């Protein structure tokens, strides 16, 4: 898949089959659109193009609102679109100036002059242009004059899936990572660099890798202990991950730590990818460290049952 970081980098195609949107999570609703995109391209000997916007428009239009947490970094999103078999990904920098572009300018300057769109596929509620003025009707009205056709994924097809990025975010905030996985068609994941911690886990017999998630807008699931799968380099390991303030140890800031089973390597500065499989329990304060150690032993047993089963 070719990735373009600016409109000027894109070389106009002869037969572009295009969709556009934020595609946060690349969930099963998005996948319906992508599968239709590939189907049309295969039948017409066209090339698939996904237009996405970065940063997320809400982060630019409402800079004072920090409530939006994203399911994907741009790099994660690109990897998922590549796995879906998309051929071209155009990342348009979303700025306040770009948000003022009228829908007809977007159609003419980007869809037609820049990309060479011959077929456009959109979701039933797709809006675009200044103040979200553009709609499916606008696209249909302009399509013949600009030499492309447009197809809308019917409302019933999208609603039948019953999924949205908002629902996925809420499931993760509730610790329901299994529900989130059903919505996105795979385990929810995050990546981060291993940083030095206080080595308290090692003292208790459960050495952990402390994870620094670089993207501050990345959604972190609810606090608790999770059964996870950990990717280091090209290898996959089983493990359990903790998210919380370490109340038993009188911690004051959130920590993300993973105990990787059957793993004994120094990996400071390296990157791990974590797949959330199931939450084992919520974060609670124990009477003392000995009680915490006993619970961690039980947590490991449960995690292994989940991951092996």
TASULHU-V66786 format. One record per pair of residues at least 12 apart in sequence whose ideal C-beta (glycine too) atoms are under 10 Angstrom apart, sorted by the first residue. I is the first residue (numbers start at 1). J is the second residue. D is the distance in Angstrom with one decimal. If there is no record, write none. Layout:
# TASULHU-V66786
<<I;J;D> <I;J;D>>
This chain:
# TASULHU-V66786
<<1;48;9.1> <1;50;9.1> <1;78;7.5> <1;79;9.3> <1;81;6.7> <1;82;4.3> <1;83;9.2> <1;84;9.1> <1;85;8.3> <1;86;5.6> <1;87;6.0> <1;88;7.0> <1;89;5.9> <2;47;9.7> <2;49;9.6> <2;82;9.9> <2;86;9.6> <2;87;6.9> <2;88;5.3> <2;89;7.1> <2;90;9.2> <3;74;9.3> <3;75;9.8> <3;78;5.9> <3;81;9.1> <3;82;8.7> <3;88;8.2> <3;89;4.9> <3;90;8.1> <3;91;6.8> <4;49;9.4> <4;51;9.7> <4;88;7.1> <4;89;7.0> <4;90;4.8> <4;91;6.7> <4;92;9.0> <4;114;9.8> <4;115;9.9> <5;54;8.9> <5;74;9.5> <5;89;9.6> <5;90;8.6> <5;91;5.4> <5;92;9.1> <5;93;7.8> <6;90;8.7> <6;91;7.9> <6;92;7.8> <6;93;6.8> <7;51;9.4> <7;90;7.1> <7;91;9.6> <7;92;6.2> <7;93;8.8> <7;98;9.8> <7;109;8.2> <7;110;6.4> <7;113;9.6> <7;114;5.4> <7;115;8.8> <8;114;8.4> <9;90;8.3> <9;91;9.5> <9;114;9.9> <10;49;8.5> <10;51;9.5> <10;88;7.7> <10;90;5.6> <10;92;9.7> <10;110;9.0> <10;114;5.6> <10;115;6.3> <10;116;9.2> <11;88;9.5> <11;114;9.4> <11;115;9.6> <11;116;9.1> <12;112;9.2> <12;113;7.6> <12;114;6.5> <12;115;6.5> <12;116;4.3> <12;117;9.7> <13;46;8.0> <13;47;5.4> <13;48;10.0> <13;49;7.1> <13;87;9.3> <13;88;7.5> <13;114;9.8> <13;115;6.5> <13;116;4.6> <13;117;8.5> <13;118;8.4> <14;45;9.4> <14;46;8.4> <14;47;8.2> <14;116;6.5> <14;118;8.2> <15;41;8.1> <15;44;6.4> <15;45;6.5> <15;46;4.0> <15;47;6.5> <15;116;7.5> <15;117;9.3> <15;118;5.1> <15;119;8.2> <16;41;8.8> <16;46;6.5> <16;47;5.9> <16;48;8.2> <16;49;5.0> <16;87;9.6> <16;88;7.7> <16;111;8.6> <16;112;9.8> <16;114;9.6> <16;115;5.0> <16;116;4.9> <16;117;5.0> <16;118;5.9> <16;119;7.8> <16;120;9.0> <16;148;8.5> <17;36;9.4> <17;37;5.7> <17;38;8.2> <17;39;9.2> <17;40;5.1> <17;41;4.2> <17;42;9.2> <17;43;9.5> <17;44;6.9> <17;45;9.9> <17;46;4.2> <17;47;6.7> <17;48;5.4> <17;49;6.8> <17;87;9.2> <17;88;9.8> <17;117;8.0> <17;118;6.8> <17;119;4.6> <17;120;8.1> <17;121;7.1> <17;148;9.7> <17;151;9.8> <18;37;7.8> <18;41;9.7> <18;46;9.2> <18;47;9.4> <18;48;7.9> <18;49;4.5> <18;50;7.7> <18;51;6.6> <18;88;8.9> <18;90;8.9> <18;110;9.5> <18;111;6.6> <18;115;6.0> <18;116;9.0> <18;117;4.7> <18;118;8.3> <18;119;7.0> <18;120;5.2> <18;121;7.3> <18;122;9.2> <18;148;8.3> <18;150;9.6> <19;33;5.5> <19;34;7.3> <19;36;8.5> <19;37;5.4> <19;48;8.3> <19;49;7.6> <19;50;5.8> <19;51;7.2> <19;52;9.4> <19;86;9.2> <19;117;10.0> <19;119;9.5> <19;120;7.0> <19;121;4.8> <19;122;6.3> <19;123;8.4> <19;126;8.7> <19;151;9.7> <19;153;9.3> <20;33;9.9> <20;49;8.7> <20;50;7.2> <20;51;3.7> <20;52;7.1> <20;53;8.1> <20;90;8.6> <20;92;8.7> <20;106;8.9> <20;110;8.7> <20;111;8.2> <20;115;9.7> <20;117;9.8> <20;120;8.1> <20;121;9.4> <20;122;7.3> <20;123;10.0> <20;126;7.7> <20;128;7.0> <21;33;7.9> <21;50;8.1> <21;51;7.7> <21;52;6.7> <21;53;8.1> <21;122;7.8> <21;123;7.1> <21;126;6.8> <21;127;9.9> <21;128;8.9> <22;52;6.2> <22;53;6.0> <22;54;8.6> <22;55;9.8> <22;56;5.8> <22;57;7.0> <22;58;8.8> <22;70;8.9> <22;72;9.5> <22;77;8.8> <22;94;9.1> <22;165;8.0> <23;50;6.9> <23;51;9.5> <23;52;5.5> <23;53;9.3> <23;71;9.7> <23;72;8.0> <23;77;6.1> <23;80;8.2> <23;81;7.1> <23;84;9.9> <23;86;10.0> <23;89;9.6> <23;165;9.0> <24;52;9.1> <24;56;6.8> <24;68;9.4> <24;69;9.8> <24;70;5.6> <24;71;5.0> <24;72;5.8> <24;76;9.9> <24;77;7.3> <24;165;4.8> <24;166;9.8> <24;168;8.7> <24;169;8.9> <24;219;9.5> <25;70;8.4> <25;71;3.8> <25;72;6.1> <25;76;9.4> <25;77;8.4> <25;80;8.5> <25;163;8.9> <25;164;9.0> <25;165;5.1> <25;167;9.9> <25;168;5.5> <25;169;8.5> <25;180;8.8> <25;183;7.8> <25;184;5.4> <25;185;9.7> <25;188;8.6> <25;219;9.5> <26;50;9.6> <26;52;10.0> <26;71;8.4> <26;72;7.0> <26;76;8.6> <26;77;6.3> <26;78;9.8> <26;79;9.3> <26;80;4.1> <26;81;6.4> <26;83;8.6> <26;84;7.0> <26;86;9.9> <26;165;9.8> <26;184;7.2> <26;185;8.5> <26;186;9.2> <27;71;7.9> <27;80;9.7> <27;161;8.4> <27;163;5.4> <27;164;7.8> <27;165;6.7> <27;167;8.9> <27;168;6.1> <27;180;9.1> <27;182;9.8> <27;183;5.4> <27;184;4.5> <27;185;7.0> <27;186;9.5> <28;158;9.9> <28;161;5.4> <28;162;9.3> <28;163;5.6> <28;168;10.0> <28;182;8.3> <28;183;6.4> <28;184;6.8> <28;185;4.9> <28;186;9.7> <29;123;7.5> <29;153;8.9> <29;157;9.1> <29;158;5.6> <29;159;9.2> <29;160;9.6> <29;161;5.0> <29;162;8.6> <29;163;4.8> <29;164;6.8> <29;165;8.6> <29;167;9.7> <29;168;9.9> <29;183;8.3> <29;184;9.6> <30;50;9.5> <30;80;9.0> <30;81;9.2> <30;84;8.8> <30;123;8.3> <30;158;9.7> <30;161;9.7> <30;163;8.9> <30;165;8.8> <30;184;9.0> <30;185;9.6> <31;80;9.4> <31;84;6.8> <31;161;8.8> <31;163;9.7> <31;184;8.9> <31;185;6.5> <32;121;9.9> <32;123;8.4> <32;153;6.1> <32;157;6.2> <32;158;6.7> <32;160;9.1> <32;161;6.6> <32;163;9.7> <33;50;9.2> <33;121;5.9> <33;122;7.4> <33;123;5.9> <33;126;9.3> <33;151;9.8> <33;152;10.0> <33;153;5.6> <33;157;9.5> <33;158;8.5> <34;48;7.9> <34;50;7.5> <34;80;9.7> <34;81;7.6> <34;84;5.0> <34;85;8.0> <34;86;6.7> <34;121;8.8> <35;84;8.0> <35;85;9.2> <35;121;9.9> <35;153;10.0> <36;121;5.5> <36;151;7.3> <36;153;6.5> <36;157;9.2> <37;49;8.4> <37;50;7.7> <37;84;9.0> <37;85;9.5> <37;86;7.7> <37;87;9.9> <37;119;8.5> <37;120;9.5> <37;121;5.1> <37;151;9.5> <37;153;10.0> <38;84;7.7> <38;85;5.8> <38;86;7.8> <38;87;9.1> <38;121;9.9> <39;121;9.4> <40;118;9.4> <40;119;5.5> <40;120;9.9> <40;121;6.7> <40;149;9.6> <40;151;7.5> <41;85;9.6> <41;86;9.6> <41;87;7.9> <41;118;9.8> <41;119;8.0> <41;121;9.7> <42;85;10.0> <43;119;9.9> <44;118;7.4> <44;119;6.9> <46;87;9.3> <46;117;9.9> <46;118;6.4> <46;119;6.7> <47;86;9.6> <47;87;5.0> <47;88;6.3> <47;115;9.9> <47;116;9.4> <47;118;9.7> <48;81;9.4> <48;84;9.0> <48;85;7.5> <48;86;5.1> <48;87;4.8> <48;88;6.7> <48;89;9.4> <48;119;10.0> <48;121;9.5> <49;86;7.7> <49;87;7.2> <49;88;4.4> <49;89;7.8> <49;90;6.4> <49;111;9.6> <49;115;5.9> <49;116;9.0> <49;117;7.7> <49;120;9.7> <50;77;9.4> <50;78;9.5> <50;81;5.7> <50;84;8.8> <50;86;5.2> <50;87;9.0> <50;88;7.2> <50;89;5.2> <50;90;7.2> <50;91;9.4> <51;88;9.2> <51;89;8.3> <51;90;4.9> <51;91;8.3> <51;92;6.3> <51;106;9.6> <51;110;7.3> <51;111;8.3> <51;114;9.6> <51;115;7.6> <51;117;9.6> <51;120;9.9> <51;128;9.6> <52;74;8.1> <52;77;6.9> <52;78;8.8> <52;81;8.1> <52;89;6.9> <52;90;7.3> <52;91;5.9> <52;92;7.3> <52;94;9.3> <53;90;9.7> <53;91;7.6> <53;92;5.3> <53;93;7.9> <53;94;4.2> <53;95;9.8> <53;98;8.0> <53;99;9.6> <53;128;9.8> <54;70;10.0> <54;73;9.5> <54;74;5.1> <54;77;8.5> <54;78;10.0> <54;91;5.2> <54;92;7.6> <54;93;6.7> <54;94;6.3> <55;70;9.0> <55;74;8.7> <55;93;8.2> <55;94;5.8> <55;95;9.0> <55;217;8.0> <56;68;6.7> <56;70;6.1> <56;72;9.8> <56;74;9.7> <56;94;7.4> <56;217;7.6> <57;94;5.2> <57;95;9.9> <57;98;9.0> <57;99;6.9> <57;132;9.5> <58;70;9.6> <58;94;9.6> <59;94;8.2> <59;217;6.8> <60;93;9.5> <60;94;5.3> <60;95;6.4> <60;96;6.2> <60;97;10.0> <60;98;8.4> <60;99;6.8> <61;94;8.7> <61;96;7.5> <61;99;6.2> <63;96;9.4> <66;216;9.1> <66;217;8.4> <68;165;9.9> <68;169;8.6> <68;217;7.1> <68;219;9.0> <69;169;6.5> <69;172;8.6> <69;173;8.3> <69;215;9.6> <69;216;9.2> <69;217;5.9> <69;218;6.8> <69;219;3.6> <69;220;7.5> <70;165;8.7> <70;169;8.8> <70;215;7.4> <70;216;9.9> <70;217;5.0> <70;218;6.0> <70;219;6.3> <71;165;6.2> <71;168;6.1> <71;169;6.8> <71;172;7.9> <71;180;8.5> <71;183;9.9> <71;184;7.5> <71;188;7.3> <71;189;9.6> <71;190;9.7> <71;218;8.2> <71;219;5.9> <72;165;9.6> <72;184;9.7> <72;188;9.9> <72;189;9.2> <72;190;9.7> <72;215;9.0> <72;218;8.0> <72;219;9.2> <73;190;8.9> <73;191;7.7> <73;213;9.2> <73;214;8.0> <73;215;4.6> <73;217;8.4> <73;218;6.2> <74;89;9.6> <74;91;6.7> <74;215;8.8> <75;191;8.2> <75;215;8.9> <76;189;7.4> <76;190;8.5> <76;191;7.2> <76;215;8.8> <76;218;8.6> <76;273;9.2> <77;89;8.5> <77;91;9.1> <78;91;8.1> <80;184;9.0> <80;185;9.8> <80;186;8.5> <80;189;10.0> <83;186;9.3> <88;115;8.4> <90;110;8.5> <90;114;8.2> <90;115;7.2> <92;106;9.7> <92;110;7.6> <92;114;9.8> <98;130;9.7> <99;129;9.0> <99;130;6.7> <99;131;8.6> <99;132;9.7> <100;129;9.3> <100;130;5.4> <100;131;9.1> <101;128;9.0> <101;129;6.3> <101;130;6.2> <101;134;9.8> <102;128;9.9> <102;129;5.4> <102;130;5.2> <102;131;9.2> <102;133;7.0> <102;134;8.0> <103;127;8.7> <103;128;5.9> <103;129;3.0> <103;130;7.2> <103;131;9.4> <103;132;8.8> <103;133;5.2> <103;134;2.9> <103;135;8.0> <103;138;5.5> <103;139;8.5> <103;142;8.7> <104;129;7.6> <104;133;9.3> <104;134;7.9> <104;138;7.6> <104;141;9.7> <104;142;6.8> <104;146;9.9> <105;129;7.5> <105;130;8.7> <105;134;9.8> <106;128;5.8> <106;129;5.3> <106;130;9.0> <106;133;9.9> <106;134;6.6> <106;138;9.8> <106;139;10.0> <107;120;9.1> <107;128;8.7> <107;129;8.4> <107;134;7.6> <107;138;7.7> <107;139;7.0> <107;141;9.8> <107;142;5.3> <107;143;8.4> <107;145;9.6> <107;146;6.5> <107;148;8.9> <107;150;9.9> <108;142;8.2> <108;145;9.7> <108;146;6.9> <110;128;9.7> <111;128;9.7> <111;139;8.7> <111;142;9.2> <111;143;9.4> <111;146;7.5> <111;148;7.1> <111;150;9.7> <112;142;9.1> <112;143;9.7> <112;145;9.6> <112;146;4.7> <112;147;7.4> <112;148;7.0> <113;146;9.3> <115;148;9.6> <116;147;9.3> <116;148;8.8> <117;143;9.0> <117;146;7.9> <117;147;8.6> <117;148;4.6> <117;149;9.3> <117;150;9.0> <118;147;7.3> <118;148;5.2> <118;149;7.4> <119;143;9.5> <119;148;6.3> <119;149;5.5> <119;150;7.6> <119;151;7.0> <120;136;9.7> <120;139;6.4> <120;140;9.9> <120;143;7.4> <120;148;6.0> <120;149;7.3> <120;150;4.4> <120;151;7.2> <120;152;9.3> <121;149;9.8> <121;150;7.7> <121;151;5.1> <121;152;8.0> <121;153;6.9> <122;135;9.5> <122;136;6.5> <122;139;7.3> <122;150;7.0> <122;151;7.6> <122;152;5.7> <122;153;7.0> <123;136;9.3> <123;152;7.4> <123;153;5.3> <123;154;9.6> <123;155;9.0> <123;157;9.3> <123;158;5.9> <124;136;7.5> <124;152;5.6> <124;153;5.9> <124;154;6.2> <124;155;4.3> <124;156;8.7> <124;157;8.1> <124;158;5.8> <124;159;8.5> <125;152;9.4> <125;153;9.7> <125;155;7.8> <125;158;7.9> <126;139;8.5> <126;150;9.9> <126;152;7.6> <126;153;8.9> <135;152;9.8> <136;150;7.0> <136;151;9.4> <136;152;4.9> <137;150;9.9> <137;152;9.8> <138;150;9.6> <139;151;9.8> <139;152;8.5> <140;152;8.6> <161;183;8.5> <162;182;9.9> <162;183;8.4> <163;180;9.9> <163;182;8.4> <163;183;4.4> <163;184;8.0> <163;185;9.4> <164;183;8.2> <165;183;8.9> <165;184;9.3> <165;219;9.9> <167;179;8.4> <167;180;8.6> <167;183;6.2> <168;180;5.1> <168;181;9.4> <168;182;9.5> <168;183;4.8> <168;184;6.1> <168;188;7.8> <168;219;8.7> <169;219;5.9> <171;183;6.9> <171;184;9.7> <171;188;8.7> <171;221;8.9> <171;222;9.6> <172;188;6.1> <172;219;5.7> <172;220;8.1> <172;221;4.6> <172;222;7.1> <172;276;8.1> <173;219;7.5> <173;220;9.1> <173;221;7.2> <173;222;5.7> <174;221;8.6> <174;222;6.0> <174;279;9.3> <175;221;6.0> <175;222;3.7> <175;223;7.8> <175;224;5.6> <175;225;10.0> <175;226;8.2> <175;243;9.1> <175;276;9.3> <175;278;9.6> <175;279;4.5> <175;280;9.9> <175;281;9.4> <175;282;7.2> <175;283;9.8> <176;221;8.7> <176;222;8.4> <176;278;9.5> <176;279;7.5> <177;221;5.9> <177;222;8.9> <177;224;9.8> <177;226;6.7> <177;227;9.3> <177;228;9.2> <177;275;9.2> <177;276;4.1> <177;277;7.1> <177;278;6.5> <177;279;6.0> <178;276;8.8> <178;277;7.8> <178;278;5.8> <178;279;8.2> <180;219;9.6> <180;221;8.0> <180;276;7.7> <181;275;8.9> <181;276;7.6> <181;277;8.0> <181;278;9.1> <186;275;8.0> <187;228;8.4> <187;229;7.2> <187;274;9.0> <187;275;3.9> <187;276;5.6> <187;277;5.9> <187;278;9.4> <188;219;8.4> <188;221;7.1> <188;274;9.1> <188;275;7.4> <188;276;4.9> <188;277;9.5> <189;228;9.1> <189;229;8.9> <189;231;8.6> <189;273;5.9> <189;274;6.0> <189;275;4.9> <189;276;7.0> <190;211;7.7> <190;213;5.8> <190;215;8.6> <190;218;6.1> <190;219;8.3> <190;220;7.1> <190;221;8.5> <190;228;9.9> <190;241;9.5> <190;256;8.1> <190;272;9.2> <190;273;7.7> <190;274;5.4> <190;275;8.9> <190;276;8.0> <191;211;8.5> <191;213;7.5> <191;214;8.2> <191;215;8.7> <191;218;8.8> <191;231;8.6> <191;271;5.9> <191;272;6.8> <191;273;4.7> <191;274;7.2> <192;209;9.2> <192;210;9.0> <192;211;3.9> <192;212;5.2> <192;213;4.2> <192;214;6.5> <192;215;8.8> <192;218;8.7> <192;256;7.1> <192;258;9.5> <192;271;6.9> <192;272;6.5> <192;273;8.6> <192;274;7.8> <193;209;9.8> <193;210;9.4> <193;211;7.4> <193;212;4.9> <193;213;8.5> <193;214;6.7> <193;267;9.6> <193;268;8.7> <193;269;6.4> <193;270;7.1> <193;271;5.5> <193;272;8.1> <194;208;9.7> <194;209;4.7> <194;210;6.7> <194;211;6.6> <194;212;7.7> <194;232;9.1> <194;258;9.0> <194;266;9.2> <194;267;5.0> <194;268;5.5> <194;269;6.5> <194;270;5.5> <194;271;7.5> <194;272;6.2> <195;209;8.6> <195;210;5.2> <195;211;7.6> <195;212;4.6> <195;268;7.0> <195;269;8.0> <196;209;10.0> <196;210;7.0> <196;212;10.0> <196;268;6.0> <196;269;9.4> <197;209;8.3> <197;210;3.8> <197;211;9.7> <197;255;7.3> <197;257;6.8> <197;268;10.0> <198;210;8.6> <198;246;9.2> <198;249;8.5> <198;251;9.3> <198;255;9.2> <200;246;7.8> <200;248;10.0> <200;249;6.2> <200;251;9.3> <200;255;9.7> <200;257;9.2> <200;289;8.7> <200;292;9.9> <201;242;8.5> <201;246;9.8> <201;255;9.9> <201;257;6.3> <201;258;9.6> <201;259;6.5> <201;296;8.6> <202;259;9.8> <203;289;8.6> <203;293;9.6> <204;249;9.8> <204;259;9.9> <204;289;6.6> <204;290;9.2> <204;292;7.0> <204;293;4.9> <204;296;6.8> <204;297;9.9> <205;259;9.6> <205;293;6.6> <205;296;7.9> <205;297;8.3> <206;240;8.5> <206;242;9.2> <206;257;9.1> <206;259;4.8> <206;292;9.5> <206;293;7.8> <206;296;5.2> <206;297;8.5> <206;299;9.0> <206;300;7.7> <207;257;9.5> <207;259;6.7> <207;260;8.4> <207;263;8.7> <207;264;8.0> <208;239;9.1> <208;240;9.2> <208;241;8.6> <208;242;7.2> <208;255;8.8> <208;256;9.4> <208;257;3.8> <208;258;6.0> <208;259;5.0> <208;260;8.3> <209;230;8.3> <209;232;9.0> <209;239;8.9> <209;241;9.4> <209;256;9.4> <209;257;6.8> <209;258;5.2> <209;259;8.1> <209;260;6.5> <209;263;8.7> <209;265;9.7> <209;266;9.9> <209;267;6.4> <209;268;8.5> <209;270;8.8> <209;272;6.4> <209;274;9.7> <210;242;9.9> <210;255;6.6> <210;256;7.1> <210;257;5.3> <210;258;8.4> <210;268;9.3> <211;230;9.9> <211;241;8.1> <211;243;9.5> <211;255;8.8> <211;256;4.4> <211;257;6.9> <211;258;6.4> <211;271;9.3> <211;272;6.4> <211;274;7.1> <212;256;8.0> <212;271;9.8> <213;256;6.7> <213;274;9.5> <214;271;9.3> <220;243;6.3> <220;254;7.7> <220;256;6.9> <221;241;9.3> <221;243;6.5> <221;256;9.8> <221;276;6.2> <221;279;7.6> <222;243;7.3> <222;244;9.3> <222;279;7.5> <222;282;7.8> <222;283;8.7> <223;242;8.5> <223;243;5.0> <223;244;4.1> <223;245;7.5> <223;247;9.7> <223;254;7.6> <223;255;9.8> <223;256;10.0> <223;279;9.6> <223;282;6.9> <223;283;4.2> <223;284;9.7> <224;241;9.2> <224;242;7.8> <224;243;6.3> <224;244;6.9> <224;279;5.1> <224;280;7.2> <224;281;5.9> <224;282;4.7> <224;283;5.1> <224;284;8.9> <225;240;5.8> <225;241;7.2> <225;242;5.6> <225;243;8.2> <225;244;8.6> <225;259;9.5> <225;279;7.1> <225;280;4.5> <225;281;5.3> <225;282;8.1> <225;283;7.4> <225;284;9.7> <225;295;8.7> <225;296;8.3> <225;299;5.2> <225;300;9.6> <225;302;8.6> <225;303;7.9> <226;239;9.1> <226;240;6.6> <226;241;4.8> <226;242;7.9> <226;243;7.4> <226;258;9.0> <226;274;8.5> <226;275;9.7> <226;276;5.4> <226;277;7.1> <226;278;6.8> <226;279;5.2> <226;280;6.4> <226;281;9.3> <226;299;9.6> <226;303;8.1> <226;306;9.4> <227;239;8.0> <227;240;5.9> <227;241;8.2> <227;275;9.8> <227;276;8.2> <227;277;4.7> <227;278;4.9> <227;279;7.9> <227;280;5.9> <227;299;8.7> <227;300;9.5> <227;302;7.2> <227;303;4.0> <227;304;8.2> <227;305;8.5> <227;306;4.2> <227;307;5.5> <228;240;6.5> <228;241;4.6> <228;258;6.5> <228;259;9.4> <228;260;9.0> <228;272;9.9> <228;273;10.0> <228;274;5.2> <228;275;6.0> <228;276;5.8> <228;277;5.9> <228;278;8.9> <228;303;7.9> <228;306;9.6> <228;307;8.2> <229;241;9.9> <229;260;9.9> <229;273;8.8> <229;274;7.6> <229;275;4.3> <229;276;8.7> <229;277;6.3> <229;307;7.0> <230;258;6.0> <230;259;9.5> <230;260;5.2> <230;261;8.8> <230;263;7.9> <230;272;5.7> <230;273;7.3> <230;274;5.8> <230;275;7.7> <231;271;9.1> <231;272;6.7> <231;273;4.1> <231;274;7.9> <231;275;7.5> <232;260;7.6> <232;263;7.7> <232;265;8.0> <232;267;6.6> <232;270;7.1> <232;271;8.4> <232;272;5.7> <232;273;8.2> <233;267;9.4> <233;270;8.1> <233;271;9.3> <233;272;9.6> <235;263;9.2> <236;273;9.2> <236;275;8.6> <237;258;9.3> <237;260;4.9> <237;261;6.3> <237;262;6.9> <237;263;5.5> <237;272;9.3> <237;307;9.8> <238;259;9.9> <238;260;7.8> <238;261;4.7> <238;262;7.7> <238;263;9.2> <238;277;9.1> <238;300;9.7> <238;303;7.1> <238;304;6.8> <238;306;9.2> <238;307;4.5> <238;308;7.8> <239;258;5.2> <239;259;5.6> <239;260;4.3> <239;261;5.5> <239;262;9.3> <239;263;7.7> <239;272;9.4> <239;274;8.2> <239;275;9.9> <239;277;9.9> <239;300;9.2> <239;303;7.4> <239;304;9.9> <239;307;8.3> <240;257;9.5> <240;258;7.3> <240;259;5.3> <240;260;8.9> <240;261;7.9> <240;277;9.8> <240;280;6.9> <240;296;8.2> <240;299;5.8> <240;300;6.2> <240;302;8.4> <240;303;4.3> <240;304;8.9> <240;306;9.4> <240;307;9.0> <241;256;7.0> <241;257;6.9> <241;258;4.3> <241;259;7.6> <241;260;9.4> <241;272;9.9> <241;274;6.1> <241;275;9.8> <241;276;7.6> <241;277;9.7> <241;279;9.8> <241;280;9.7> <241;303;9.2> <242;255;7.0> <242;256;7.3> <242;257;4.9> <242;258;7.6> <242;259;7.8> <242;280;9.9> <242;283;7.5> <242;296;9.0> <242;299;9.0> <243;255;7.5> <243;256;5.4> <243;257;8.2> <243;258;9.8> <243;276;9.8> <243;279;9.5> <243;283;7.3> <244;256;8.8> <244;257;9.1> <244;282;8.8> <244;283;3.7> <244;284;9.1> <244;285;9.9> <245;283;7.5> <245;285;9.6> <246;283;8.4> <246;285;9.2> <246;292;9.3> <247;283;6.9> <247;284;7.3> <247;285;3.8> <247;286;8.3> <247;292;9.8> <248;283;9.4> <248;284;8.3> <248;285;5.3> <248;286;4.6> <248;287;8.2> <248;288;7.6> <248;289;6.7> <248;291;7.8> <248;292;4.9> <248;293;10.0> <248;295;9.3> <249;285;9.4> <249;286;9.6> <249;289;7.6> <249;292;8.1> <250;285;9.2> <254;283;10.0> <256;274;8.5> <258;272;6.9> <258;274;6.3> <259;296;7.9> <259;299;9.0> <259;300;7.5> <259;303;8.8> <260;272;8.2> <260;274;10.0> <261;300;7.5> <261;303;7.9> <261;304;7.4> <261;307;8.5> <277;303;8.5> <277;306;6.1> <277;307;6.4> <278;302;8.9> <278;303;8.4> <278;305;10.0> <278;306;5.1> <278;307;8.7> <279;306;9.9> <280;295;10.0> <280;298;9.0> <280;299;5.4> <280;300;9.3> <280;301;9.8> <280;302;5.1> <280;303;6.2> <280;305;9.8> <280;306;7.5> <281;295;8.3> <281;298;9.2> <281;299;7.0> <281;302;8.2>>
